Amino acid sequence: MALRGNLRDFTVTQLLNLINLAHKTGVLVIEGPKDAARVFFRDGKMSYAQIGNEDNRLANVLHKTNRLTTGQLRAIQLRAAHVSDKELGLLLINAGQMTQDDILSAFQARFTETVRRLFTWVEGSFRFDNDAMPPSDRITVRLDLENLIIEGARQLREFEQLNDEIPSLEMALRFTERPGSNLQKMNLSVEEWRVVSYINPKNTIQQIASAAKMNDMEIRRIVYGLIQAGLVEIMRPEGSLPSPQARARAAAPMQNREEQKSLVNRLITRIRAI
């Protein structure tokens, strides 16, 4: 199966479905605008996944999935820095600190979360290299793709809707003027409070996402909820200059009244449809 192309033509969910149906063994390499990902498969089941140079060593994965404390992670890094993942796994199992199921479920959770992040990648190129295998010194799993494919299709629909509502992350947020409202009484999640703490007319939504360590989908979901609750509204960042396109529109002659009326009618129709 020769798979090579652009994410504008095939979504990640569609690629997973093809690999699953064809029971392929190899690696799916996705080159995005900011990073690259590698997802390995054996007989149509996912075995390993990594974005960029993320640390997928056993100790770090166990820590990220809350199976090791920070202190335990540091102790392992100091005392077993040169031990392979498979050797470390056996040591933890023999010491009674972990079971094999604990270790495998940690990696399944890690790789599943990695692929979930790929569902929102809509730009970039991909290729599938047949029979490529993951690094021999790393722990692998055998993970069915069916549930991931269903979840990916749902996330893609949600992302498209959120992208329509918040098309640009280069805009800023400000609190709405609501007499009598008290933000402290709002029942917000930890993630929502984190975003709220960065809201400032000078901060773009993209900057807030970076500071809060959120991806595009997560920040759009939270901002959309805050907008629907009437807490914030979108604005152009303070101190920013209009784009060249905006300056060109301002310098161009005004459209005639019929064109303006048509534009307004289209906007009203769209707002009613939301």
C-alpha positions, -999 to 999 in steps of 0.1 A, spaced: 0 0 0 16 32 -12 5 60 11 18 95 5 0 128 4 -13 159 21 -35 162 52 -58 185 32 -68 154 11 -67 127 39 -74 133 76 -55 114 102 -87 95 110 -90 83 74 -53 73 74 -58 52 106 -89 36 91 -69 26 59 -41 11 80 -65 -7 102 -85 -22 73 -54 -33 54 -37 -48 86 -5 -29 77 29 -31 95 51 0 93 53 36 103 30 66 95 52 97 94 33 130 95 52 163 89 32 192 104 39 229 103 56 229 137 66 193 144 67 157 130 51 126 143 58 89 139 31 63 146 41 26 143 18 -3 135 19 -41 135 -8 -59 116 -30 -29 117 -27 -23 155 -8 6 169 24 -3 187 43 30 193 37 67 188 58 98 193 56 135 184 90 153 179 116 144 205 91 137 233 105 115 261 89 81 258 112 63 281 96 41 307 102 62 338 89 94 322 58 77 308 50 62 342 54 97 357 33 113 331 5 88 337 7 93 375 22 59 383 54 74 396 59 104 419 83 131 410 106 118 437 105 83 424 112 96 389 143 115 400 156 85 419 153 62 389 170 89 367 199 90 391 203 53 398 192 37 365 201 62 339 219 36 318 194 8 321 172 1 291 134 4 294 129 -33 292 155 -39 320 140 -12 341 105 -27 336 117 -61 349 134 -44 379 102 -26 388 81 -58 384 105 -80 404 106 -53 431 68 -55 434 64 -18 425 47 -24 392 29 -51 373 32 -58 336 -3 -46 332 6 -13 349 34 -7 325 15 -17 293 -16 4 303 7 34 309 21 31 274 -14 26 259 -26 58 276 5 77 264 3 66 228 -35 71 227 -31 107 239 -4 112 213 -27 101 185 -55 123 199 -33 153 195 -28 144 158 -65 145 152 -64 183 150 -35 184 125 -51 197 93 -19 209 76 11 189 66 23 160 46 23 122 53 38 90 42 36 54 52 68 33 52 61 -4 50 76 -28 75 94 -1 96 97 -10 132 99 11 164 132 15 183 142 -19 196 151 -5 231 116 8 237 85 -8 251 57 -14 225 20 -23 228 -8 -37 206 -37 -13 206 -68 -17 185 -77 14 164 -115 11 162 -123 33 192 -96 58 183 -110 61 148 -145 68 161 -131 94 186 -111 110 158 -141 115 136 -160 131 165 -131 154 174 -126 164 138 -163 175 136 -159 194 168 -127 211 157 -144 222 124 -173 238 144 -149 255 168 -128 267 139 -158 283 124 -167 301 156 -131 312 164 -113 312 131 -82 331 143 -61 326 174 -43 359 167 -72 378 183 -74 389 220 -100 385 247 -115 410 271 -140 406 299 -175 418 291 -191 446 311 -218 428 330 -231 448 360 -236 427 391 -216 397 377 -190 382 400 -164 360 383 -154 345 416 -188 329 419 -186 312 386 -182 274 386 -152 272 363 -128 243 358 -91 245 366 -83 248 329 -109 276 325 -94 295 355 -60 291 340 -71 307 307 -90 335 326 -58 344 345 -41 353 312 -69 373 297 -57 407 287 -64 429 257 -27 427 248 -25 388 249 -36 369 218 -55 336 222 -25 319 208 -3 334 235 -27 323 262 -27 288 248 11 287 249 12 300 285 -15 276 296 1 247 277 -29 240 256 -33 229 220 -55 247 194 -85 225 201 -83 229 239 -80 267 238 -108 271 213 -131 248 233 -125 268 265 -127 303 248 -160 292 231 -174 282 265 -164 315 281 -180 335 251 -212 315 254 -213 322 291 -211 359 283 -179 364 303 -155 374 275 -156 388 240 -131 387 211 -112 419 201 -82 429 181 -51 429 204 -42 463 218 -13 479 200 -15 456 170 -14 470 135 -41 461 109 -30 435 85 -20 445 49 -53 431 37 -72 453 62 -52 484 52 -59 477 15 -96 474 22 -96 507 41 -78 524 12 -101 510 -15 -132 529 -27 -164 522 -8 -186 496 -23 -220 508 -36 -250 505 -13 -264 474 -30 -232 455 -24 -231 466 12 -267 456 17 -260 422 2 -231 417 26 -252 426 56 -279 403 46 -255 374 42 -240 381 77 -275 382 92 -284 349 76 -252 333 89 -258 346 125 -293 332 125 -280 299 114 -255 296 143 
